[in-house]
Amino acid sequence: MSSIAGGLTSATAQTASTDRPATQALASDSVVDQIGVDIHLSFFNTPYNKFDALVRPALAELGVRHVRDGALTAGNSGALNTYYKRLSALAADGIKSSLVTFDATTPAYLTDLAKLDDVYNQAGRAVEFFEGANEPNLKKNPEWANIGRERQRELYQAAHGNPDLAGVAVIGPSPWGPSAQQLGDISANVDFGNWHIYSGGQYPEATGKGSLGDYQAQARGLYSGKPVVATEAGYHSAMNVPAPKHRPTPENIIARYLPRLMLWDLKNGIVRTYVYELIDSFNKGDTDPESNFGLIRYDGTRRPAFAAIKNLIGIFSDSGAVPHPQSLDWSQSSKDDAIQSMLFQRSDGSFLLALWLGVPAWDPDQRTEIPSRTVSTDLTLPATISKATAVEFTDEGMVTSHDAVIEGHRLSLTVKDTLTVIRLQ
């Protein structure tokens, strides 16, 4: 867990200032460690049952190192055996798991906390987190808050009272909406807070209701002083879902927003963000949100967002260690406060400068695209930087790359609402 905590501390030091004298970089690989994806390996009547043909190769292609599923102890022994064989296979691939425990609000799936050690071992000993109940206040049990407080105390004690689970952290439950505050402050029984970030079509950097800042403020009521993991976050593309249900976002805009969301969450102290979800769990058409969240469609074809996350991971992945990232003295000429930036360093010493406009591309109320705008700016770079390569994301999730010209320590570029990453050497 030290790498997670370290990433949190470093990320919050970065700001959006345009006239700073120097910026402390983060390790490039911290972006990869930021990203997880939700899966459902026990959904045997869905595409998740195509584990060897679809799920496992898709995760390998995506490059993600973290998944989220369930700590299952109830049910058919054969099904449980199949489920844990799948998690163990992912562990062998280097993928670690966060596992949701189930409380009395979902009695059919109630997790036996006495079996956490068995769960850990059966999952290939690659469990990073045991998590409290998933959205327990939506289960229509009036006692959910009382159940949740006691259950979280029991989970925390069960996990941290077992020496074999010393490397596993405990995440709190993920209540949703205003009623979540009924749970009260349970920070004493968590290592990390938990929140689900669904903006309903808003852009990642939005403010106000439904924004990251709004969710963080709500989470502080439950997890005072504790860092937060976003165990679910994302957008759905069910474009004909009737109002006022969860508002949709077109696939091309989701591909534009998701890389920004990952960086924005990292920049604002979210420890990890799990994209919901890998594959559509249902196939009920374009009026059903739950049939349209996946990076992969129900038929196994990839959405543009899959390519976007894959390319984000590919750009920032770094097999070497960067224990002490350096700072870089750079500035940019524009005073447009929509410009967002983050600086990273690779183990070979080069820097990656991520730039984008934190502006909306979609009006979720009117369900119309907003014309893109751009900002021209000049980067001023230190004399130690002599080469620059710009990598630009597209709405198809793909990337284009070209050399960027540095003249007199200046680099001119156009910043867009799609992510641009500039490699500086």
N, C-alpha and C positions, 0 to 999 in steps of 0.2 A: 504493500500500500504506500510505500514511501514515494514512489514515482508519481502517484496520483496527487498526494499532498504537495509535493514539490511543484508540480505543474500548476496547481491552484495558486500557490503563493506567487509564482512568477507571472502568471497570466494577469492577475489583477493589477500588476504594476504598469501595464501598458495602457496608454491613453490615446485619444484621438486628436491630440494637439498637433497643429501644423507647424509650430515654430520651436519645437523642443530642440535643445542642443545635441542630444544623443538619446538613443533608444536602446534599452536593454533587450536583447533577443531572448526568445524561448528556444529550447531544443526543437528542431524540426519534427522529430518523431512524436512530440507531445500532441500534435494534431491527430496522429493515428491512434494514440492512446485515448484520445477524447471520444472516439467514435465507437458506438456499439450498435447492435441491431436486435430487435425483438423477433423471436421465433416461437413456434408452437409444435415441437416434435411429437407431442402426444395427440395431435389432431389427425387421427388416422383416416378420416374421411375427407381429407383436403390434400392439396398438393404437397403439404409437409410430409405425407407418407411416402413420397418419392425421394427418400433420403439419399440413397446412393446415386440416383439418376439426376436429381435436381438440387436438393438442398446443400449437400456437402460440396459438390463442385462449384455451386454458386457462391458459397461463402469463401471458398478458396480464390475464386476469380475476383470477388469483391475486395479481398485483402483485409477484411475486418478481423480483429483479434478478440472481440468481446461480444457475447450474446446474452440474452435474457430469456429465461423460461421458468419452469415451476419446480419446486421441491416436492415431488409427488411421492406419497407413501400409501395412499389409499387406492383400492381398485384391483383389477385383475392382475395376478402375478406375471402372466405372460406379457401383458401390455406394458407393465412396469419394467420388465426385463428388456424389452425392445427399446423402450424410451431411454433407459440408462445406457444401453449399448451405443445408442446414437450420440448421447452427450459424451461418453467416453471416447468415441471415435473423433469427435471434434476436439477433445482435449489432446488427443494424439497429434492432431493437426496444429496444435499451439493456440487453440481458441479457448478462452476462459469464460466461465459462466457466472451470471448473477441469477439466483433462484428465488422466486417468490414463494413464501410460505402462506398457507391458507388457514384462516381462522374460522370461528363458528358462524360467521356470516355466509360461508359457503360450506356447510357441513358435509356434503358429499365428497369434498376434496380435502377435508381437514388434514393438515400436515401433522404427523406425530413427531413432536419435537425431540422425543427420546431417540428418534432414528436419524437425526441430523448427521451423525457420524457415518451411518450407512449410506445416506444420500451423497455425502462428500466422497466417499470411496467409490461408489458405483458410478459417479460422474467423472471418474478419472482423476480425482484429487485436484481438479482445476477449478474449484469454486472460489470466486473472489468475494462474493457477497451472498448473505442470506437476507432476504428482504421481507418486510412486513406485508400485511394483506394488500391486495390490489383493489384500489377504489372501493373500500369497504362501505362507505356511506351511500353507495349506489345500489346496494344489495337489498334495500327495503327492510332492513332489520332495525327497529327503533333503538335497540341497545348497542348499535354498532360501536359507538364511542367508548362505552364502558368495556365492551369486549376487546376493542382495539388497544386500550391503555394497558389492560392486564396482560393481553397476549404479547404485546411488545416487550413488556418486562420479562415475561417467560422466555421469549426468543433470545433476548439479549443475554440472559443468564445461561440458557442452554448452550449458546454458541461460545460465549467467552468463559464458560466453566469447563469446557472440554479442551484439554491440551492439544488434541489432534486437530482442532479447528483454530489453532492460534493465528494462522495466516488469513482467516476469513473475517471480513468486517461485516457489521450489521447495519442495514439500511432500514429506515422507518417505513411505515405504510404510506400509501399514496391516495389519501382521500381527495375528492375532486369537488371544487365549487365552494360557495360560501359556507355550507354546513361543515366543511372540513375543520373549522375552528372549534367545533364542539369537542374535538379530541383533546384540546389543550396542549400545553408544552410537555412533550415527551422526550426532550433532548437528552435527559439522563440515561435513556435506554436505547440510544442510537449512536453509531459512529458517523453516519451520514444521514442527512435529511433526504426526502424523496418528493418529487413533484412530477406531474405530467403536464407537458407544455404543448397545448394545442391552441394555436392562435386563431383558428377558423378563417384562414385565408389572409391574415395580416402578414406584413413583411417582418423579417426577424428583428429588425432594429426599432420597431414601432414602440410607442409609449402609450400609457393609459391602460384601460381595461383590456385584459387578455394578452398583454405584453409580457416579456420576460421580467421586467421590473415589477409588474403587478404580481406575477406568480412568486417572485422572490420575496416580496413583502408578505404575501400570504403564508409562505413557508416559514418565515421567521416566527410566526405565531406558534408553530408547532415544534420548530427545531432551532430554538434560539442559540446562536453562537456556533452552530454546526454547518459545515459545508454541505452542499446539496448535489445529489445525483438526479438528473432528469431521466427516469427509467422508461419514459415514453415521450416521444415528440415527433411531430410530422404533420403532413397534409394529405388529404384525400382528393381524388379527382372524379368523384361521382357528380358530374356536372348538372344532372337533373334532379338532385335531391331537393325535395320541397322545403321552402322556408317554413319556420325559422330554424330548422335543424342545422347541425354542424355544417358551416358553409364550405363549399368546394373551392379548389384551386386547379387551374389547368396543368396538365403534365409538364408543359414547357416552362411554366413559371415555378413549379415545384423543383425542377432541375436547376433553375436559377437561384432559388431561395435556399435549398438544403446546404450547399457548401458554405454559404454565408451564415446559416444558422449554426453550423458546427463551430465556425470560428468565433461568432458572436457569443455563443455560450462559453467557450473557452476564455475569451477576453473578459467576460463578466463573472468569472469565478465558478461556473458550473463544473463540477468535477468530471462528469462524463455525461454524454447525451446518447441515449439509445433511440435510434430511428425506428418508428413503428410503421411498417413491419417489413420483414424480408419478402414475403409472398402473400398475395391476397388469400385470406382464409375462406372466402365465400365467392360465389359467382352469381350474384343476384342483380346484376346490371348496374346502370349508371344512376340509379336513384338510391343506392345503398352504400353509405360511406364505408362500411366494414368490408365491402367487396373491392375497394379501390385505394387502400392505403399502401399496398405493397410496392417495394422497389421492383418486384417481379409480378407480372400479371398472373391470374389464375391458370392461364394456359402455358405458363412457363416462359413467355417472352419478357424481355427486359424493358422496363420503362426508362425514359431518359434520366430519371433520378438515380437509377442504378449506375449508369455510366458516370454521372457526376460524382457520386461518392467514391466509386472505384478510382477515378482519376485524381480526386482530392487525396485519397490515401496513397496512390502511386507517387504523386509529386512530393509529399512530405515524409514518406517512409524513409527511414535511415537506420541501417543495421549497426552503425557505429555509435558510441556513446559521446554525448556532449555534456560532461558534468558541470562545466562552467561556461555557459554561452556568453559571448562577448557583447559589447554594445557597439552601435554604429552611429556615427555622427552624420545625420542626413536631415534634409528638410524638403518641403515642397511649397511651391509658390502660391497655390490656390488657398483662399480662406473659406471656401465652401465647406460648411460644417457637416455636409452629408458624406464627405470622404472619410472612409474608415480604413485603418491600416493596422497591420500586425507584422512584427519582424521576427524571423526565426533564423537559426544557424544550424547548418549541417556539420557532420563530423569531419568533413574535408575542409572546413573553415569558411566555405561560401555561405552567403546569406540568402534567405528567401523573404521577399517583401510582398505581402498580400495587400492588395488595394481593391476597394470596391465602393460604390455609392450605396449608402444605407437608405434607400428610397423604395416606395412601393411600385410594383409593376402590375398590380392587380387590385381592382376595387371589389372586395368580396360582397358588398351590399348590392351593387349594381351588376355584378358579375360581368365586368368588362375589363379588358386590358388597358393599362395606363401607358401612354407613349413613353418610350425610354428617353432619358436625357443623359447627357455626357458632360464631363468637366475636363477641360484641358489644364494641365499643370506641368511644371518643370521640377524635376527632382534635382537637388544639389547633393552630390556624393563626395566622399573623401577621396583623396588622391590614391589611396590604396585600392580603390575599385576601378578596374580598367575594362571589364567585360560585363555585359548584361544580356540576358535572354528573357523575353516576355512570353508567358504561357497564359492564354486567354480561354476561359470557359465559354461554351455555347449553350443555347437552350436545348440542344440535343444531348447535353451532358458530356460532349466531346471537348477536346482541347486543341488549340492551334498554337504553334510555337514559332517565334521569329527572333532574330537578333535585334536588340535595341541599341541605337547609336548613342554613345556618350561623347559629347563635345565640350571641352572646357569644364569637366566635372559636372556637366548638366545632362540630364536625360529628359526629353520631352515625351509626354504620353497623354493619352485620353483615358480617363477613368470612367467606367461604366457601372451599371447595376449588376452586371455579370462579373464574377471574380476574375481578377488578373493577378498572377504571381510572377514576380520578377526575380530571377536568380542573378545575384551580384557576386562577382569574383574579382 
